[in-house]
Structure formats: C-alpha cells, structure tokens
C-alpha cells in the first residue's frame, strides 16, 4: 500500500466513523473529550413511558409481596387485592 492509498483509507475510516456517530446521535462535549447522547424528544418520551411502567410494576410487586407474606388467611381480602391490581393494569395495545 503506497502512502496515497494509506491517506485515502484513513480519511474513509474517519468519515465512516463520523457518519455512524451522527446516525446514532452521539455528540462530543465542548472540549471533545467525552461522548454523550443527544437529547432526542422521541427517546425522552419513550424513557418517561418506561419509567412510568417500571414504577407501576414496582407498586404491583410490592402489593404481591405483601400478599404473599401476609399472615392473615382471609380469602376475600386476597380476592379484593387481586381485583384491585387488575383494575390498575393498563390493557396492552
């Protein structure tokens, strides 16, 4: 490989890297030392939705743990708690 081909190959590799970074939303800081993802409104909305879903799942898990460890053997109370959990569950589209 002669020096001209080497320079062209380096330029191609750097260009492909920059295009890939732009495609995936990665930007450099002011000084160029660290990488972070660009704030994307769609990604932020998805993150918020997933956080809400995770919070709901944690609440459901807490109720189920309480029901599993509860020493009271009241079947009616258990049925009410399960129905309450079903009422709070969002239907999947």
Phi, psi and omega in degrees: 000125180276167184301325179295316179296324178297315179297316179297318179296318178297317179297319179296316181296316179296318180296316178298320177297318179294319179296318179296319178297318179293322181296321183265007173077024180268129179233155178268156176286179182303323183267355176080008185270325182243158181250144175212160180273142179292144177287116181247123182302322180293318179293322179296319178296318178296318178298318178297317179297317180293325177296317178297318179295320178295319179298317179296320179295321178295321178296317179296319179297321179297319179295316180295322176295319179295320179294322182289328183261357181291132182278347180283127183264029182286112180291324181294320179295319178298317179298319178297317180296319180294318178295323177296320177295320179293325179293327181278344183288130177279135178291139180282134177287000000 
